[in-house]
Amino acid sequence: MQLIPGATMFNSAMDVTIWHGLYLLWLTAGAIDFWLHRASSIETTSGLKESGLHLVQIAILGAATLLWLSFRASQPLFLILLALVCLHAITGYWDTRVAYPTRAIRPLEQHVHSILDLAPWIAIGAVYWSMPDTHVATGLALDLAPIALWLFAIVPALLLTVLPALIEFRRCIVYRAP
């Protein structure tokens, strides 16, 4: 099983294990970030605005993940994914601008954010290096990843980031309700 559809650089079990481990580290950092938000009582500070931006960031990278799982590595796919990674970075900056004036962002949370900010750039680099040497693909070519990879990419993401984000958003809505 290849981590990146169409990739030749991820053929050994060791490479797959490393990339799987990095992906799980990234998702775990996301789960820790939501735990830190709960500990800092996000619902009483930056509330819905920041929590909503977390959902936007997850949606952006979720879309990138679905595209990556659905299409062969190519220049058009790379450019779309790069645009999504840039949009995620801009949204992350906006998220911090919303949070900073209203709540303390402690050192542990700042370090967790470092992982969350860096991981998409590492992933986009891996996609780039997995593209064919010619880099001349003229369009997107549907090339679905194996079901095992879909499950590995989606199930942990749902459990470690999407569910905590929705719980956080609900807490913010409940707190804001009259």
VEXDREN-2710 file (C-alpha; in Angstrom, 1 decimal):
% VEXDREN-2710
k/r/px/py/pz
1/MET/0.0/0.0/0.0
2/GLN/1.3/3.4/-0.9
3/LEU/0.7/6.4/1.3
4/ILE/0.5/8.7/-1.7
5/PRO/-1.4/7.3/-4.6
6/GLY/0.9/6.9/-7.6
7/ALA/4.0/7.5/-5.5
8/THR/7.1/5.5/-6.0
9/MET/9.0/6.9/-3.0
10/PHE/6.8/5.2/-0.4
11/ASN/7.1/1.6/-1.4
12/SER/8.8/0.2/1.7
13/ALA/6.9/-0.6/4.9
14/MET/9.3/1.6/6.9
15/ASP/8.3/4.7/4.8
16/VAL/4.6/4.0/5.2
17/THR/5.1/3.6/8.9
18/ILE/6.9/6.9/9.2
19/TRP/4.3/8.8/7.2
20/HIS/1.4/7.1/9.0
21/GLY/3.1/8.0/12.3
22/LEU/3.5/11.7/11.3
23/TYR/-0.1/11.8/10.2
24/LEU/-1.2/10.4/13.6
25/LEU/1.1/12.9/15.4
26/TRP/-0.5/15.7/13.5
27/LEU/-4.1/14.6/14.4
28/THR/-3.0/14.0/18.0
29/ALA/-1.7/17.5/18.2
30/GLY/-5.2/18.7/17.0
31/ALA/-6.8/16.7/19.7
32/ILE/-4.5/18.2/22.3
33/ASP/-5.2/21.6/21.0
34/PHE/-9.0/21.1/21.6
35/TRP/-8.2/19.8/25.1
36/LEU/-6.2/23.0/25.7
37/HIS/-9.1/25.1/24.4
38/ARG/-11.4/23.4/26.9
39/ALA/-8.9/23.9/29.7
40/SER/-8.7/27.6/28.9
41/SER/-12.5/27.9/28.7
42/ILE/-12.7/29.0/25.1
43/GLU/-16.4/29.4/25.2
44/THR/-16.1/32.2/27.8
45/THR/-13.4/34.1/25.8
46/SER/-13.1/34.1/22.0
47/GLY/-16.1/31.7/21.8
48/LEU/-17.9/31.0/18.6
49/LYS/-15.7/33.2/16.4
50/GLU/-12.5/31.2/17.1
51/SER/-14.3/27.8/17.3
52/GLY/-15.9/28.5/13.9
53/LEU/-12.5/29.2/12.5
54/HIS/-11.3/25.9/13.8
55/LEU/-14.1/24.2/11.8
56/VAL/-13.1/26.2/8.7
57/GLN/-9.5/25.0/9.0
58/ILE/-10.6/21.4/9.4
59/ALA/-12.9/21.8/6.4
60/ILE/-10.1/23.2/4.3
61/LEU/-7.7/20.4/5.1
62/GLY/-10.5/17.8/4.9
63/ALA/-11.2/18.9/1.4
64/ALA/-7.4/18.7/0.6
65/THR/-7.4/15.1/2.1
66/LEU/-10.4/14.0/0.0
67/LEU/-8.8/15.4/-3.2
68/TRP/-5.5/13.7/-2.3
69/LEU/-7.3/10.4/-1.8
70/SER/-9.2/10.8/-5.1
71/PHE/-6.8/12.0/-7.7
72/ARG/-3.4/10.9/-9.1
73/ALA/-0.5/13.0/-8.0
74/SER/0.0/15.7/-10.7
75/GLN/0.8/19.3/-11.1
76/PRO/-2.8/20.4/-11.2
77/LEU/-3.6/18.5/-8.0
78/PHE/-0.4/19.9/-6.4
79/LEU/-1.4/23.5/-7.2
80/ILE/-4.9/23.0/-5.8
81/LEU/-3.5/21.4/-2.6
82/LEU/-0.9/24.2/-2.3
83/ALA/-3.7/26.8/-2.5
84/LEU/-5.6/24.9/0.2
85/VAL/-2.6/24.8/2.4
86/CYS/-2.0/28.5/1.9
87/LEU/-5.7/29.2/2.7
88/HIS/-5.3/27.0/5.9
89/ALA/-2.3/29.1/6.9
90/ILE/-4.2/32.4/6.4
91/THR/-7.2/31.0/8.4
92/GLY/-4.8/29.9/11.1
93/TYR/-3.4/33.4/11.3
94/TRP/-6.9/34.8/11.5
95/ASP/-7.7/32.3/14.2
96/THR/-4.8/33.4/16.3
97/ARG/-5.7/37.1/15.8
98/VAL/-9.2/36.3/17.1
99/ALA/-7.9/34.3/20.1
100/TYR/-4.9/36.4/21.2
101/PRO/-6.7/39.5/22.6
102/THR/-9.3/37.5/24.5
103/ARG/-7.5/34.6/26.1
104/ALA/-4.0/33.5/27.1
105/ILE/-2.3/31.2/24.6
106/ARG/0.0/29.3/26.8
107/PRO/3.4/28.0/25.7
108/LEU/2.2/24.4/25.4
109/GLU/-0.6/25.5/23.1
110/GLN/1.9/27.6/21.1
111/HIS/4.0/24.5/20.6
112/VAL/1.0/22.4/19.6
113/HIS/0.1/25.1/17.1
114/SER/3.7/24.7/15.6
115/ILE/2.9/21.1/14.8
116/LEU/-0.5/22.0/13.4
117/ASP/0.9/24.8/11.3
118/LEU/3.9/22.9/9.9
119/ALA/2.2/19.5/9.1
120/PRO/0.3/20.7/6.0
121/TRP/3.5/22.1/4.6
122/ILE/5.3/18.8/5.1
123/ALA/2.4/17.0/3.5
124/ILE/2.4/19.3/0.5
125/GLY/6.1/18.7/0.1
126/ALA/5.5/14.9/0.2
127/VAL/2.8/15.3/-2.5
128/TYR/5.3/17.3/-4.6
129/TRP/8.0/14.7/-4.3
130/SER/5.5/11.9/-5.3
131/MET/4.6/13.6/-8.6
132/PRO/5.8/12.0/-11.8
133/ASP/9.1/13.3/-13.0
134/THR/7.6/14.9/-16.1
135/HIS/5.2/17.2/-14.1
136/VAL/3.3/17.7/-17.3
137/ALA/-0.1/16.3/-16.4
138/THR/-2.7/18.5/-18.1
139/GLY/-5.6/17.8/-15.7
140/LEU/-6.8/15.9/-12.8
141/ALA/-7.0/12.2/-13.2
142/LEU/-9.3/10.2/-10.9
143/ASP/-7.2/7.6/-9.2
144/LEU/-8.9/6.5/-5.9
145/ALA/-6.6/5.4/-3.1
146/PRO/-7.2/1.9/-1.6
147/ILE/-10.1/1.7/0.9
148/ALA/-7.6/1.0/3.7
149/LEU/-6.0/4.3/3.1
150/TRP/-9.3/6.1/3.0
151/LEU/-10.2/4.5/6.3
152/PHE/-6.8/5.4/7.8
153/ALA/-7.0/9.0/6.7
154/ILE/-10.7/9.6/7.6
155/VAL/-11.5/7.6/10.8
156/PRO/-8.7/9.0/13.0
157/ALA/-9.4/12.5/11.6
158/LEU/-13.0/12.2/12.6
159/LEU/-12.3/11.0/16.1
160/LEU/-9.3/13.2/16.9
161/THR/-10.2/16.5/15.3
162/VAL/-13.7/16.7/13.8
163/LEU/-15.6/15.3/16.8
164/PRO/-13.6/17.5/19.3
165/ALA/-14.1/20.6/17.1
166/LEU/-17.9/19.9/17.0
167/ILE/-18.0/19.4/20.7
168/GLU/-16.1/22.7/21.2
169/PHE/-18.4/24.5/18.9
170/ARG/-21.5/23.2/20.7
171/ARG/-20.0/24.3/24.0
172/CYS/-19.6/27.8/22.6
173/ILE/-23.2/27.8/21.3
174/VAL/-24.6/26.6/24.6
175/TYR/-22.5/29.2/26.5
176/ARG/-23.7/32.0/24.2
177/ALA/-27.4/31.0/24.4
178/PRO/-29.6/33.2/26.6
END
